[in-house]
């Protein structure tokens, strides 16, 4: 599905600067909770205009395009790796 078929741009081939949360959900197929979590951990860049939260299209595109996506961050876990216990014969 392209942006143009969704009626998001009146210019041929132009990408929007920002999209609403509802539009980001439709374009990405992600749910509201996931979108809000990505905004909270700053994976998606936002702009606030009045009470509206707009997501930059650039950050949404970077999230969903494999070659543009940032490298996976390691998950927070144990401070030290587990000790390897050898089997006793």
C-alpha positions as CSV (number, residue, x, y, z in Angstrom):
1,X,0.0,0.0,0.0
2,X,1.5,3.3,-1.0
3,X,1.0,6.7,0.6
4,X,-0.6,8.0,-2.5
5,X,-3.3,5.3,-2.5
6,X,-4.1,6.4,1.1
7,X,-4.6,10.0,0.0
8,X,-1.9,11.3,2.3
9,X,-0.1,13.4,-0.3
10,X,-1.3,15.6,-3.1
11,X,2.1,15.7,-4.8
12,X,3.3,12.9,-7.1
13,X,5.9,10.8,-5.2
14,X,6.1,13.1,-2.2
15,X,6.4,11.7,1.2
16,X,4.7,13.4,4.2
17,X,6.8,15.0,6.9
18,X,4.7,13.6,9.7
19,X,1.7,11.3,10.1
20,X,-0.8,10.9,12.9
21,X,-0.7,8.0,15.3
22,X,-3.8,6.6,13.6
23,X,-2.2,6.8,10.1
24,X,1.0,5.2,11.5
25,X,-1.0,2.3,12.8
26,X,-2.7,1.8,9.3
27,X,0.6,2.1,7.4
28,X,2.6,-0.1,9.7
29,X,0.0,-2.7,10.8
30,X,1.1,-2.2,14.4
31,X,-1.3,-1.7,17.3
32,X,-1.9,1.3,19.4
33,X,0.1,-0.1,22.4
34,X,3.1,-0.9,20.3
35,X,3.1,2.5,18.6
36,X,2.9,4.2,22.0
37,X,5.7,2.0,23.4
38,X,7.9,2.9,20.4
39,X,7.2,6.6,21.0
40,X,8.0,6.2,24.7
41,X,11.4,4.5,24.1
42,X,12.1,7.1,21.4
43,X,12.3,4.6,18.5
44,X,9.7,6.8,16.8
45,X,10.4,10.5,16.7
46,X,7.4,12.7,17.5
47,X,6.5,16.3,17.1
48,X,3.8,17.9,19.3
49,X,1.6,20.5,17.8
50,X,-0.9,21.7,20.4
51,X,-2.4,18.5,21.7
52,X,-1.7,16.4,18.6
53,X,1.2,13.9,18.5
54,X,2.6,13.6,15.1
55,X,5.2,10.9,14.1
56,X,7.9,11.8,11.7
57,X,7.5,9.7,8.6
58,X,11.3,9.3,8.4
59,X,11.4,7.5,11.8
60,X,8.4,5.3,10.8
61,X,10.1,4.4,7.5
62,X,13.4,3.7,9.2
63,X,11.7,1.3,11.6
64,X,9.9,-0.6,8.9
65,X,12.6,-0.7,6.2
66,X,15.1,-3.5,7.1
67,X,18.1,-1.8,5.4
68,X,17.4,1.5,7.2
69,X,16.5,0.0,10.6
70,X,19.0,0.7,13.4
71,X,21.0,-2.3,14.7
72,X,19.2,-4.2,17.3
73,X,20.1,-3.1,20.8
74,X,21.0,-5.7,23.3
75,X,18.2,-6.4,25.8
76,X,19.0,-5.4,29.4
77,X,19.6,-8.5,31.3
78,X,22.0,-10.0,33.8
79,X,25.0,-7.9,34.8
80,X,27.4,-10.9,34.4
81,X,27.1,-13.9,32.1
82,X,26.2,-17.2,33.6
83,X,29.0,-19.4,34.8
84,X,29.4,-22.5,32.6
85,X,29.2,-25.6,34.8
86,X,31.1,-28.6,33.5
87,X,29.7,-32.0,33.9
88,X,31.5,-34.2,36.4
89,X,32.3,-37.8,35.1
